[in-house]
Amino acid sequence: MSGDRRLQGLALKVGPLGEHDRLLTLLSDDVGVIRLAVPGARRPRSSLAAAVPLTCLDLQIVGRRGLARVRQLQVQRSYSGLGQRLDTLAAAQALSELAIALVSSDDPVPGLLDAVLIHLERLDNLSRAPSEKVDHCLAHVVQAGVHLLALGGYGLPLQACCRSGATLTPPIGQWEWRCSVLPEEGLALGALAGATIQLNPSELALLQRLPRAELPRRSNGDLLGPRPVWLKLLAVLECWCRVHLPRPVRSLTMVRDCVSAASLSEHEPT
C-alpha cells in the first residue's frame, strides 16, 4: 500500500490510546524516538498485541503526518525475562527513560540503540542468574547511564577539573584528597562548599573506568567496589540527569529502592 514503510527498533514504552489501541514509543536508528498508534492492540486476539515494552520489533507502518499507525509487526527479540527480578526490571526501565530523554523525534543518536541493547542483554543475563547479587545490577545501570549520557551529548566530564582545567588524577592512597561533584558544571578538585557529592580517590578512579566497555572487576572476576561506593556513583548519575536532561529519570530511584530492600533483607535475622 502506498505510504507504507518498514521500521525496526526497541519498544521503550507502551500506553493506552482510546478504547482498544495502544500508544507505542519506539527507539529506532532511522528516526530516533517515534510514537506510533497500534490499532486494536488491546483486544485479546489482536495480531498487534505483541507491542509491549522491552521488545525489539520489525514494524510495517503507514502515515507520515501526525500519528503514524502500525499495520503489521514481528517480534525480533523480547526482554520480558527482566521482569523476573525487580532490580533488573527497574534498571531496564531506567535505560528506557534515559533513551526517551536523550533522543528527539526525527533526530536519531548514532549508536544509542545498539548501546541500549547491549546493556539490556547484560541485564537479561543477570536476571537469569539468581545467584548474582543486586550489586551487579546496580553497577550495570550506573555504567549504562554513563555510556548513554556520553552518546547523547550529556556525558560526565570525568578527566578535567571544571574550574581550573587541571587533569583529574586520583592519588590512590591519599585518603584526605577530595573531588567535588558540581552538577551545573562538572567535577572540581578539592572539597568545595556547596558540592552535591564529594568523591575520594578510589571512588573517582572507579567512576573514570566506567566509560570502558566492561564493568571494572578484580583479577579474580569479582566486581570492583563495594555497594556503598556504587550507591554513591548512582547518586552522581541521578543529580547529573536531574540538572541536564529535559525530563526526569524516575526509575533510577527504583533501582536505589531495590538495593535498599536487598540490604534490609540481608540483615534480617534467620
Beta strands, then each sheet from edge to edge (+ up, - down):
strand 1: 4-17
strand 2: 21-28
strand 3: 32-38
strand 4: 55-62
strand 5: 69-78
strand 6: 179-182
strand 7: 186-189
strand 8: 197-199
sheet 1: 3+ 2- 1+ 4- 5+
sheet 2: 7+ 6- 8+
end
